[in-house]
Amino acid sequence: MSGTRPRPRPAFLHRLAPRTLRGRLSLVALTTATLLMLVLTVAFNAVAGHRLQHQADDELRTRAAAVATTIDTSGTTVRVLETSHDELLDTNVWIYAGRRLLEEPPNAGPLTRVADALAGRGGRRCVIADVHGPLRLCSQPVSGEKSRATVVTALDLSPYRSSADTLLLGSLALDAVMLACTYALTRLAVGRALRPVRTMTDQATQWSAVTSEERFGSMRHPAELARLGMSLDAILDRIRTLLRHERQLTGELSHELRTPLSRIIAELDWWQTRPRTTDQTRATHQVIADATESMRTICDTLLNDARGGTLTAPGTAEVLPTLRRVAELLDTPIHLTVTTDDPRLEAGVPPALLERIVSPLLTNACRYAHSLVAVRAYRTPDGVRIDVIDDGPGVPPSFSGRLFEPGQRADPRDGHRGAGLGLPLARRLARSVGGEVTYDPGHTPGARFVISLPGG
């Protein structure tokens, strides 16, 4: 059974709908208040109209009772007694003996027919007649010992209708004022309520631009904004992590590409100093090609690691040829030896990754060694181990705890170029394939770094 797709809203409704949350909440409050005021206004005017009609009926019955005191029903014939000021009682008053009309107001006209019908029905009844204006007529029976009479009184409802209309207009005017105040106060209240959200948004934008340490969790906010603050803190932490990874990748690429770029520049400078033979030119081209391939390998390896790529993809590397290739690329005057207890020793990592792990350690060893650097690879029960040893000054004990932190150097003024990124990169790449890079603080003199990798 296929479901029905919801009908799209008309375009004019989208244009009329407020664009801001403040406007939408104000519109909802205004609509709700309008419905409530409409119900209250109808109910109020209905009660007021009923109350005015009840007052009119009370007035008619009071007049009927006063007229009844002038009617004698003690005999068999109904008689109307003459009293002083009875002209006030005769205004809009009809007196009947049974169905026979005894007295009627002057110039009653067609209104007498309404009074006749009302008296003929008997009992206490009231009707509204529209004869030269709205009139209310009520009948009041007068019982005696031997005869019965009926008094019908009429009252002009124009003043009451005018009062009802005045109440209606007044209530509508009050409704308009109340709705205007409701809308204005709602916008003000919603604006003040949303002010912390706007402030938090601006702060989050500013903090994300400068990667600030500030967070909303350390500030006092209303309970309703606690979840928003937690969400913004999580987003800021994620942005900071991404920026840190971006800076780390940029620094590592710069650090790793510096050596092959230096080789290319050196070869080009040497080749341009004077004319070269064809063999020399071919050798220069080969060096540049090798350096370029090394740069491509470096970029692929680091970018795969940054993207969370499959650095642990199946692959093995022959340890001895890889170590010799890295040593040849260094082109250092330091005496460098590469030995292994098994020429066929293999590590369970791709050759490009093994180069990137060993290269920073070997570069540092050649940079700080006095005269000797030794690289020794051997098999262990759990894989392969590679020792990189130099006879330099070693690592100061006070700095050994920060040795693998990015951007840290024991002595930035030692005259060697470096950004403090090589050792952290080597350890991170080794850990990505289940290996490790450690420093042996007990080795003297010089420094000894140990690379542990899975076997091939």
URPE-V564645 format. One record per residue. RES is the residue in one small letter. SS is DSSP state (~ for helix, > for strand, _ for the rest). PHI is phi as a letter, one per 30 degrees, with the letter a starting at -180 (none if undefined). Layout:
RES | SS | PHI
RES | SS | PHI
//
This chain:
m | _ | none
s | _ | d
g | _ | d
t | _ | d
r | _ | d
p | _ | d
r | _ | d
p | _ | d
r | _ | d
p | _ | e
a | ~ | d
f | ~ | d
l | ~ | d
h | ~ | d
r | ~ | d
l | ~ | d
a | _ | d
p | _ | d
r | _ | d
t | _ | c
l | ~ | d
r | ~ | d
g | ~ | d
r | ~ | d
l | ~ | d
s | ~ | d
l | ~ | d
v | ~ | d
a | ~ | d
l | ~ | d
t | ~ | d
t | ~ | d
a | ~ | d
t | ~ | d
l | ~ | d
l | ~ | d
m | ~ | d
l | ~ | d
v | ~ | d
l | ~ | d
t | ~ | d
v | ~ | d
a | ~ | d
f | ~ | d
n | ~ | d
a | ~ | d
v | ~ | d
a | ~ | d
g | ~ | d
h | ~ | d
r | ~ | d
l | ~ | d
q | ~ | d
h | ~ | d
q | ~ | d
a | ~ | d
d | ~ | d
d | ~ | d
e | ~ | d
l | ~ | d
r | ~ | d
t | ~ | d
r | ~ | d
a | ~ | d
a | ~ | d
a | ~ | d
v | ~ | d
a | ~ | d
t | _ | d
t | _ | c
i | > | c
d | > | c
t | _ | c
s | _ | d
g | _ | c
t | _ | d
t | _ | c
v | _ | d
r | > | b
v | > | c
l | _ | d
e | _ | d
t | _ | b
s | _ | d
h | _ | h
d | ~ | d
e | ~ | d
l | ~ | d
l | ~ | d
d | _ | d
t | _ | d
n | _ | h
v | > | b
w | > | c
i | > | b
y | > | b
a | > | c
g | _ | i
r | _ | c
r | > | d
l | > | d
l | > | c
e | > | b
e | _ | b
p | _ | d
p | _ | d
n | _ | h
a | _ | d
g | _ | i
p | _ | d
l | ~ | d
t | ~ | d
r | ~ | d
v | ~ | d
a | ~ | d
d | ~ | d
a | ~ | d
l | ~ | d
a | ~ | d
g | ~ | d
r | ~ | d
g | _ | i
g | _ | i
r | _ | c
r | > | b
c | > | b
v | > | b
i | > | c
a | > | b
d | > | c
v | _ | b
h | _ | h
g | _ | j
p | > | d
l | > | b
r | > | c
l | > | c
c | > | b
s | > | c
q | > | b
p | > | d
v | > | b
s | > | c
g | _ | b
e | _ | d
k | _ | b
s | _ | b
r | > | b
a | > | b
t | > | b
v | > | c
v | > | c
t | > | c
a | > | b
l | > | b
d | > | d
l | _ | c
s | ~ | e
p | ~ | d
y | ~ | d
r | ~ | d
s | ~ | d
s | ~ | d
a | ~ | d
d | ~ | d
t | ~ | d
l | ~ | d
l | ~ | d
l | ~ | d
g | ~ | d
s | ~ | d
l | ~ | d
a | ~ | d
l | ~ | d
d | ~ | d
a | ~ | d
v | ~ | d
m | ~ | d
l | ~ | d
a | ~ | d
c | ~ | d
t | ~ | d
y | ~ | d
a | ~ | d
l | ~ | d
t | ~ | d
r | ~ | d
l | ~ | d
a | ~ | d
v | ~ | d
g | ~ | d
r | ~ | d
a | ~ | d
l | ~ | d
r | ~ | e
p | ~ | d
v | ~ | d
r | ~ | d
t | ~ | d
m | ~ | d
t | ~ | d
d | ~ | d
q | ~ | d
a | ~ | d
t | ~ | d
q | ~ | d
w | ~ | d
s | ~ | d
a | ~ | d
v | ~ | c
t | _ | h
s | _ | d
e | _ | d
e | _ | d
r | _ | b
f | ~ | d
g | ~ | d
s | ~ | d
m | _ | c
r | _ | c
h | _ | b
p | _ | e
a | ~ | d
e | ~ | d
l | ~ | c
a | ~ | d
r | ~ | d
l | ~ | d
g | ~ | d
m | ~ | d
s | ~ | d
l | ~ | d
d | ~ | d
a | ~ | d
i | ~ | d
l | ~ | d
d | ~ | d
r | ~ | d
i | ~ | d
r | ~ | d
t | ~ | d
l | ~ | d
l | ~ | d
r | ~ | d
h | ~ | d
e | ~ | d
r | ~ | d
q | ~ | d
l | ~ | d
t | ~ | d
g | ~ | d
e | ~ | d
l | ~ | d
s | ~ | d
h | ~ | d
e | ~ | d
l | ~ | d
r | ~ | d
t | ~ | d
p | ~ | d
l | ~ | d
s | ~ | d
r | ~ | d
i | ~ | d
i | ~ | d
a | ~ | d
e | ~ | d
l | ~ | d
d | ~ | d
w | ~ | d
w | ~ | d
q | ~ | d
t | ~ | d
r | _ | a
p | _ | e
r | _ | c
t | _ | d
t | ~ | d
d | ~ | d
q | ~ | d
t | ~ | d
r | ~ | d
a | ~ | d
t | ~ | d
h | ~ | d
q | ~ | d
v | ~ | d
i | ~ | d
a | ~ | d
d | ~ | d
a | ~ | d
t | ~ | d
e | ~ | d
s | ~ | d
m | ~ | d
r | ~ | d
t | ~ | d
i | ~ | d
c | ~ | d
d | ~ | d
t | ~ | d
l | ~ | d
l | ~ | d
n | ~ | d
d | ~ | d
a | ~ | d
r | _ | d
g | _ | i
g | _ | d
t | _ | d
l | _ | d
t | _ | c
a | _ | d
p | _ | e
g | _ | l
t | _ | b
a | > | b
e | > | d
v | ~ | d
l | ~ | d
p | ~ | d
t | ~ | d
l | ~ | d
r | ~ | d
r | ~ | d
v | ~ | d
a | ~ | d
e | ~ | d
l | ~ | d
l | ~ | d
d | _ | h
t | _ | c
p | _ | d
i | _ | d
h | > | d
l | > | b
t | > | c
v | > | b
t | > | b
t | > | a
d | _ | d
d | _ | b
p | _ | e
r | _ | c
l | _ | d
e | > | b
a | > | c
g | _ | d
v | _ | b
p | _ | d
p | ~ | e
a | ~ | d
l | ~ | d
l | ~ | d
e | ~ | d
r | ~ | d
i | ~ | d
v | ~ | d
s | ~ | e
p | ~ | d
l | ~ | d
l | ~ | d
t | ~ | d
n | ~ | d
a | ~ | d
c | ~ | d
r | ~ | d
y | ~ | c
a | _ | d
h | _ | d
s | _ | a
l | > | b
v | > | b
a | > | b
v | > | c
r | > | b
a | > | c
y | > | a
r | > | d
t | > | b
p | _ | e
d | _ | c
g | > | l
v | > | b
r | > | b
i | > | b
d | > | c
v | > | c
i | > | b
d | > | b
d | _ | c
g | _ | d
p | _ | d
g | _ | i
v | _ | c
p | _ | e
p | ~ | e
s | ~ | d
f | ~ | c
s | ~ | d
g | ~ | d
r | ~ | c
l | _ | d
f | _ | c
e | _ | d
p | _ | d
g | _ | i
q | _ | c
r | _ | b
a | _ | d
d | _ | b
p | _ | d
r | _ | c
d | _ | d
g | _ | i
h | _ | c
r | _ | d
g | _ | l
a | _ | c
g | _ | i
l | _ | c
g | ~ | d
l | ~ | d
p | ~ | e
l | ~ | d
a | ~ | d
r | ~ | d
r | ~ | d
l | ~ | d
a | ~ | d
r | ~ | d
s | ~ | d
v | _ | c
g | _ | i
g | _ | c
e | > | a
v | > | b
t | > | b
y | > | c
d | _ | c
p | _ | d
g | _ | d
h | _ | d
t | _ | b
p | _ | d
g | _ | i
a | > | b
r | > | b
f | > | c
v | > | c
i | > | c
s | > | c
l | > | b
p | _ | d
g | > | d
g | _ | d
//
